[in-house]
Amino acid sequence: MVESSTGGRPKRWVVGITGASGAIYGIRLIEELLQAEYLVHVVVTEAGWRVLKEELGWDTTRRQAALEQRFGEAVTSGKLVFHPNADIGASIASGSFRVEGMAIVPCSMGSLASMARGISDDLLTRAADVMLKEGRKLIIVPRETPLHAIHLENMLTLARLGVRIIPAMPAFYYKPQSMDEMINFLVGKVLDSMTIEHHLFRRWGDDLS
């Protein structure tokens, strides 16, 4: 388990999944964090569960069981901790609970708007608000197109607060051969912002002498 540079406590990341298309990005990020031996706290909105069902075919009637089926021993051992979005008193809702930061992958325009306006009426937006007030990393992957002026203004507001915004945009310079490679590229960009080492895509210039 990765330990903090400030002491012996294990490093934790919060991962949020909302109702925007692209739930696989969040799932792949969780897998990579667990592989890198981080503790992962997960919160999923109601719309996020709907997307997991529609896009990935998950049976979301028993949510803890769905996570156990996907992530196995990580859930039963406590390496992955699931928080219901309605649990506003969960650990990640408090600034005294120390985490490295939070990534919301994907991030809907509704959740983005709540964060930009300081509205924290569920656990996901409350946890994001905690990141802002505590000066911790907050990374969002917005997924919407086209964008109108309110979307852009809300993103600008968050960017000015130091939020890292990584749009769900693929790259083609490394000639991806599959959907999986395109997913890995985006997740790799998120891990870069987390300053976590990975080998999910070939970096520009890596094959040059």
N, C-alpha and C positions, 0 to 999 in steps of 0.2 A: 504494500500500500504506500502510495506517495505521501511523504510527510512535508508539512509546511517548513519553509526556511526559517520561520520564527520559533520553531519548537517541534515537539513530537506529535502534534495533532495531525491526523490525516487530512489531506486536501479534499475539499468538497466543491462540486459545481451543481448549480440548479439548472435544470433543463425544462423549459416550458414548451408545450405543443398546443397551438390554437387551431381554429377552424379553417385556416387558409389551406389551399392545395399544397401538397408537398410534404405530407407527414413522414415520408420515408427519410427525409433529411434529418428530422429530429431523432428518429429511431437509429439511423446510422451513427449519428453523433453520440448517442448514449452508448452504443456498442463500442465505439472507439475510446470513449472515456473509461469505460469499464476495463477494456483491454489495457489501457495505460495505468490501471490500478488507482483510479480516482473513485471516491464515493460520489454517487449521483443521486440527487433528490429530484424527483419528477412530479410535475403538475400538468394536467391536461384539462383544457376547457371542455364543456359539453359539446361544442361544435368540433373540437379536436377529436373527441371520441367518434363522432359521426364520420369524420374524414378517415380515421383509422379503419373504420368498418368499410367505407365505400371504396377507398383506394387500395388498402392492403388486405381486405377480406377478414379482418379480425372479428371474432365473436366478443362484442363489448358488453354483453349482458352481465358478465362477472369480470370486473375490471382487474382486480388483483390477480385473478387466475389467468387473464389474458397476458399480463405482464410476465407472470411466472412462465407461461408457455414460451414466450419470446426470449426472455433473458435468464430463465432457469435459476441456477444456484445463486446468481447475483441477488435475486430478490429474497430468497429464503435465508441467505446469509447476512442480509442487511447492507450489502454493498450498493444496492439500488433501493431507495426508499420512495414509496409512492404516497403522495398527498392528494386527497380529494380537493377539488377546486373550491368547494364550499367551506373547507376547514380553515377559516380565517385565523384561527389560533394555532396553526401548525408552526413548527420550529422556524421554517424559512420566512415566516411573517414578522420575525423580530430581528432588529439590527444587532442584538446581542448574540445571535446565533451566527457564528463565523463561517463564511464561505468565501471562495475565491471570486465568485461572480455568478452571473446568470446568463443563459443564452435562450432566447425564445425562437424556436426553429420548427416550423415556419411561424411567422407573425402576421396575423390578420390586421386589416386596416382598423377594425373596431378596437382590438386590444391596443394597437399602436396609438389610436386617438385617446384612449383612456390614460395611457402612460404620459402622453404629451400634455394632458390637461390635469394631471395629478389626481385622477379618479381611481381609487383602489377599492372597488366593491366586491372583489373576489380574491382568492389566494394568489393567482398568477399576477394580477396587477399590483397587489400589495407587496409581493416579493420583489417585483420590479422597482416599485417605489423605494423599498428598502435599499436596493443597490444604489439608487440615485442619492438618497440622503446620506448613505454611509461612504459614498465615493468609491464604490466597488465597480468592477467591470460589468457592464450590461451590453450584451450583443443581441441584435435582432436581425432576423432574416425575413424581410417583408416579401410577400408573394401576392402581387396583384397587377393586373394590366388591363386597360390603360390606367394611368394615374391621373387624378384630377388635382386641382390646386390645393384642396384641403389635405389630401394625402401628403403632398409635397411639403406643405407648411408644417404639418405635424412631424414629419421626418426631420425637417430643418430645426424645429424646436428641440427634438431629442439630440440631434447631432451637436447643437450648441451646448448641451448639457454633458457632452462627452460620450454619448452612446455610440457604439460602433455599429454601423448599418451596413449589412452585407446582403445586397439584393440577390435573389435566387436567379442568377444569370450564369449560364454555362460558358465555358471557354472552348476554343477549337484549335488553338495553336499547337496543342500536344496530340492532336488527331485522335480523339476518343473513339473507341471501337464498339462501345456498348453504353446502354443507359446507366449501368452500374458505375462505369468510369466517370460519367457526367455527374452522378450523385456524389461520388467520392471527391471530385474537384471542389464542389461547393462546401462539403463538410470539411475538407482540408483547409479551405480559406477561413472557416470558423475556428478551427484548431489553431491556425496561425495567429488569430487575434487573441486566443487564449494563451499564446506562447507555449503550446504543447507540441512536442515533436511528433511527426507522422511521416508516412511514406505513401500517401493516398494518390498523389499525382506527380508527374514529372515537371520539375520547375524549369522555367526558361533559362537556358544557358548551362544546365547540368550536364548536357552531353557535349559541351564545347571544351576544348583544351585551354 
